[in-house]
Amino acid sequence: MMNVLEIGLKEDGTRVGLSKNMLNRHGLISGATGTGKTVTLKLMVEQLSASGIPSFVVDVKGDLNGFEKPGAWSEKLQKRLDAIGLAETTFGSFPVNYWDVFGKCGLPMRSTISNMGPLLLSKLLGLNDTQTSILHSVFQIADDEGLLLLDMKDLKSLLMYVYENNTTFSSAYGLMNKASLGAINRQLNMFDQQDAAVFFGEEALDLNDFEGVVDSFGLINRLDASKLFRQPKLYATVLLWLLSELYEHYEEVGDVNQPKMVFFFDEAHLIFDKISDVLLSQIEQVIRLIRSKGIGIYFITQMPNDLPDSVLSQLGNRIQHGLRAYTAKEISQLKLAVQGYRANPALDLQKVFLELGLGEAVVSFLDEEGVPSVSERVWILPPKSHIGAVVHVEYFNNQPLYKKYYEAVDRESAYEILAKQTVNINAEIPEAKSVSKPVSKAAGKPGRKPDDFLTKITKSFVNSLSRTVGSSLARGLLGTLKKL
């Protein structure tokens, strides 16, 4: 079993697990609340670490920690061992880095506005098609002119600049109406009020810091998402951004004996909530192609049907915990869930899925040749580290990374550059109703006024486009910056 991650124990004592060379074929962990998904996830992460494979895991409930603390015997554990017929178990600890978008329960995790790109930012802001198109144009202006968009104030200052010089920029980049610019700005203000702006800035996350082997154990990266999860749009966007970063960061390696890294995305259904067809198509492509880069992606959700069929079809390794089906809709979902598993003549899966107790699961993994195994009912093996929430966690025990990430850096970017050009970047874009006020007759006779100082700057700004052809930044499948 050296080439396998041991996951479960069959009734006859046989151990069942995932072939390491198939871990990058992705997977699914599903089941109703309280059926044991968290313990299964903890076990998998530990086994990856013991195999020298780094991982990243999202903790929504705040109880997926304790990796650095060995487990201990208890009466509850002994009852568990007796129930599954296991004579004994061993305990151990694993290296872990804690992360938190808000920097409270782990190292701050940040991205820059420029790096995230307009596609994912549009999803975060809930923009319509017209507003999304305008945001793409605003990013194009920033790219063409070398304006760094690092944080929210950079983007808001550029929006104000485009708003104040709407006619000139619309002639060069297509119509960007003031009402839509104002709507985008108001969405940004809303996220400012929700403390979401802390995600944007520097020092931005370097995926190399997710990697590492400590005393032959792969590094576990745990994202505390207990607060992040309360903002579903931001939560989903962060996960999509990470997925895109992974794809752009790693090179093609083809078939591997074991993956470079494995990522686990909890409450995965939120990623696909109210998603555009264009973005969904690109996500599907990323998931399909990223496995050739040696990366495994595992989604955790309650019902398998929470994910799009085009995504489910790419998840070769599956662990199904107990389901609950009381309504007609739930019964229909149960029948569909059964179809995702290879039949076993000895198991009535539709019945078994409803009977599974705490810590039990039906598993079907790809063998070393990539063929799905016959579904098996198993007991999930106990993890080796502490189970449950841990008080007084040393979130910042990695001092080099603490020094690198904890203090935000605010270098010169679009906000400072536009401030030098006398743009009123601290002004608020007015409501749409105030945009089309009639011009007062006292404004003077009709006719073209001489260019004022700001207009001259704007014209020079736009006219320089012909000298900056080819300077735009390259973006990947999900719109994030390519790592060239």
Secondary structure, DSSP 8 states (H G I E B T S, - for coil): -TTEEEEEE-TTS-EEEEEGGGGGG-EEEE--TTSSHHHHHHHHHHHHHHTT--EEEEESSS----TTSB----HHHHHHHHHHT----------EEEEETTSSSSEE--B-HHHHHHHHHHHHHT--HHHHHHHHHHHHHHHHHT----SHHHHHHHHHHHHHTHHHHHHHH----HHHHHHHHHHHHHHHHTTGGGGBSBS---GGGG--EETTEE-EEEEE-TTGGGSHHHHHHHHHHHHHHHHHHS----S-SS-SEEEEESSGGGGGTT--HHHHHHHHHHHHHHGGGTEEEEEEESSGGGS-HHHHTT--EEEE------SHHHHHHHHHHHTTS---TT--HHHHHHH--TTEEEEE-B-TTS-B---EEEEE---SB--S--SS--TT--HHHHHHHSS-B--S-HHHHHHHTT--TTS----GGGTT----GGG-SSS-----HHHHHHHHHHHGGGG-TT-S--B-TTSSB---
